[in-house]
Amino acid sequence: MIIHRVVLLLDFWGYSSPGFILVTFTLFTSHLHNRAGTLRWAVERTNSWNNRFKAILIRWERKSENYLASFYLASSIITFNSKF
């Protein structure tokens, strides 16, 4: 189990004058090694699905806006096919 202690200094503007508040909280993380493998599999799977589209794999578009549009189109096609 990994424990992280986080201390934040937050500033706020109250009704009368500005002020500061100190917030401390603790995060507990367990089984981190199992989650990393699952995340890697999901990323590799998504990249594999995107590489099926030749326009994304080769990147023929010169403008980044056009490449991003073709990436969004491919992602929407993948999502549509996985739902139906």
N, C-alpha and C positions, 0 to 999 in steps of 0.2 A: 504494500500500500504506500503510495506516494502522497505526501502532505505538502501543500503549498500554502503559505501564509501571504496574503495580499493586504497591503496597507495603501489606502488612497486618501489624498487630501483634496477634498472637493470644495470649490468656492461657489457661493450662491449670493444672490442679491435679495435680501429680505425687504420688508416694508420700510424699516427705518434706516438701516445701514447695511453695507456688504459684510459678509462674514465667511468663515471657513468652518468646515466640519471634517473630522478625521474618522474614516471608516476602516475597520479591520474585519476581515473575514477569512475563513480557512476553507480551502478546497481539498477534497479527498478524491484521489484517483486510484482505481484498482484495476488489475488485469490489463495494463496498457499494452503489453506485448501481443495479446490476442486481437486487439482492435487494429493494430498497425497492419497486420496481414490481411484483414478483411478490407481495410481501406485501400491497400495496394491492389487487391484483386478487382475492386470496383473501378479504380482508375484505369487499370490495364484493359478491362472489359470495355469501358467507354471509349478509350483511344482506339481499340480494335474496331469497334462499330463505326467510328468516324473515319477510319482509314479505308473503309469499303467504298467511300465516295472519292472518286479520282480527282475531282476539283479541289478537295481539301488536302489530299495526300501530296499532290504535285504543286499546288498553289500557282495556278496560272494567272490569277488576278494580280494586277499591279497595285491597285488601291487597297488599302486595308479595310475600307468600308465595304467593298465588294466581297472581300474574303470573309469578313465577319457575317455578311448577309448569307453567303453560301454555307457557312458553318451553322448559322441559325436554321436555315432551311433543312440541312442534313439532320440536325438534332431534332427538329420537329417531325421529320419523316420517321426517324428511329422511334420517337415517342409514340407516334400514331400507330406504327406497326406493332409495337409492344403492347399497346392497349387493346387492339382488335385482332 
